[in-house]
């Protein structure tokens, strides 16, 4: 882990703001940006939120995740804290998850996660320094299978002048509603989980 890390790789900074892009209705009844950029849609054609990228500028906004860095970390299996490759061994890739084993039988098996994986040094550092993880408790989990299954985002309904945000939620790839979703996080389903610590 980089010793200069003062905020996790996926954390938004105060200089990273939502770009002023208008959402529009498209002829096929999906939504889009009035001026779409090449990276605005993922491989499945889902629209993504446009956010400025100025990592390290301003102050870190802990608890707020930068959509494009989260997506990159999930797609490439990068550590959510340092941005380097996540820890991987014969038992799988390492994830650090808030522990819900008392609430969910079989937790975290088949859980959809927006949290990217992590490397071992950052897992130890995070459990020691992160107030949210200390408060709620966390478990390191080795995961053998972790398919990308969908996105978290805002579903928009038609409006008089422009699409209007209706609800936030998780949406599986293949869901017809995705044509009206603006994504902010990629989801991976965790399968073949082994608690490590």
Secondary structure, 3 states (H helix, E strand, C coil): CCCCCCCCCCEEECCCCECCCCEEECCCCCEEECCCCHHHECCCCCEECCECCCCCCCCEEEEEECHHHHHHHHHHCECCCCCCECCEECCEEEEEEECCCCCCCCCCCCEEECCCCCCHHHHHHHHHHCHHHHHHCEEEEEEEECCEEEEEEEEEECCCCCCEEEEEEEEECCCHHHHHEEEEEEEEEEEEEEECC
